[in-house]
């Protein structure tokens, strides 16, 4: 009887571990840009140490390109409807260095042709949101 109880507990632990692993790996994570641009992407992403209880950051910069005084940033977010607040957070430290910043926000793991929100920031116009 004791062996049967131990076997049952072992099976429950195995099934629970498998279910937790499936839950953890269910949401695809975006792939960051190639190594040549990683420094810029790393600088734009949140560099805080993640909480051991949090699954992941609510958004991540996947690509960033700049030329002269303009920058284009691609972001994948859990809540793309928060695109404006995400853009405000990203643009805040960049205001003095750029004349225009475009932030494209799409859902995490979505194909490139999905609904995308573009936030354009300029010193004169402020933040302007457009959905594609």
C-alpha positions in Angstrom: 0.0 0.0 0.0 2.8 2.4 0.9 4.6 1.6 -2.5 1.4 2.5 -4.3 1.1 5.8 -2.5 4.7 6.7 -3.2 4.2 5.8 -6.9 1.1 7.9 -7.1 2.8 10.9 -5.5 5.7 10.5 -8.0 3.3 10.4 -10.9 1.5 13.5 -9.7 4.9 15.3 -9.3 5.9 14.3 -12.8 2.6 15.4 -14.4 2.7 18.7 -12.4 6.3 19.4 -13.6 5.3 18.7 -17.2 2.3 21.0 -17.0 4.4 23.8 -15.5 7.0 23.4 -18.3 4.3 23.5 -21.0 2.8 26.6 -19.4 6.2 28.3 -19.2 7.1 27.6 -22.8 3.7 28.3 -24.3 4.3 31.9 -25.2 7.0 32.5 -27.9 9.6 35.1 -27.1 10.8 37.5 -29.8 14.2 37.1 -31.3 16.5 40.1 -30.9 18.4 41.7 -33.8 21.7 40.4 -35.1 24.8 41.0 -32.9 25.9 44.1 -34.8 22.9 46.0 -33.4 22.7 44.3 -30.1 24.3 47.1 -28.1 21.6 49.6 -29.2 18.8 47.1 -28.5 20.3 46.1 -25.2 20.5 49.8 -24.2 16.8 50.4 -25.1 15.5 47.3 -23.3 15.0 47.4 -19.6 18.2 46.4 -18.0 16.8 45.8 -14.5 17.3 42.3 -13.0 14.0 40.5 -13.6 12.1 39.2 -10.6 12.3 35.5 -10.1 8.5 35.4 -9.9 7.9 37.4 -13.1 7.7 35.4 -16.4 9.1 38.1 -18.6 9.2 41.8 -19.3 5.9 43.3 -20.6 7.7 44.5 -23.8 11.0 44.0 -25.5 12.8 46.0 -28.2 13.6 43.5 -31.0 15.2 45.9 -33.5 16.5 49.4 -33.5 18.1 51.5 -36.3 19.3 55.0 -36.2 20.7 57.4 -38.9 21.6 61.0 -38.4 19.0 62.3 -35.9 16.2 59.8 -36.5 15.6 56.4 -35.0 13.2 53.5 -35.8 12.5 51.0 -33.0 10.5 47.7 -33.3 8.9 46.5 -30.1 6.9 43.3 -29.2 4.5 43.8 -26.3 2.1 41.7 -24.2 -0.3 44.6 -24.4 0.2 46.5 -27.7 -2.7 48.8 -26.7 -0.3 50.4 -24.3 1.9 51.5 -27.2 1.9 55.1 -26.3 3.1 54.6 -22.7 5.7 52.1 -24.0 6.9 54.7 -26.6 7.0 57.4 -23.9 9.2 55.2 -21.7 11.6 54.4 -24.6 11.8 58.0 -26.0 12.3 59.8 -22.6 16.1 59.3 -22.6 16.5 59.9 -26.3 14.8 63.3 -26.6 18.0 65.3 -26.6 19.7 63.2 -29.3 17.0 62.7 -31.9 14.7 64.9 -34.0 12.3 62.0 -34.8 11.7 58.6 -33.2 9.3 56.0 -34.7 8.3 53.2 -32.4 6.4 50.2 -34.0 4.6 48.1 -31.4 3.0 44.7 -32.2 1.9 41.7 -30.1 4.6 39.2 -28.9 5.1 36.4 -31.3 2.8 37.8 -34.0 3.5 37.7 -37.7 4.9 40.8 -39.4 1.6 41.5 -41.2 -0.5 41.8 -37.9 -2.0 45.0 -36.6 0.9 47.3 -35.7 0.8 50.6 -33.8 3.2 53.3 -34.8 4.1 56.0 -32.4 5.9 59.0 -33.9 7.7 61.4 -31.7 9.1 64.8 -32.7 10.0 67.7 -30.5 7.4 69.9 -32.1 4.6 67.4 -32.6 4.9 65.3 -29.5 3.5 61.7 -29.7 1.2 60.8 -32.6 -0.2 57.3 -32.7 -1.2 55.5 -36.0 -2.5 51.9 -36.4 -1.7 49.8 -39.5 
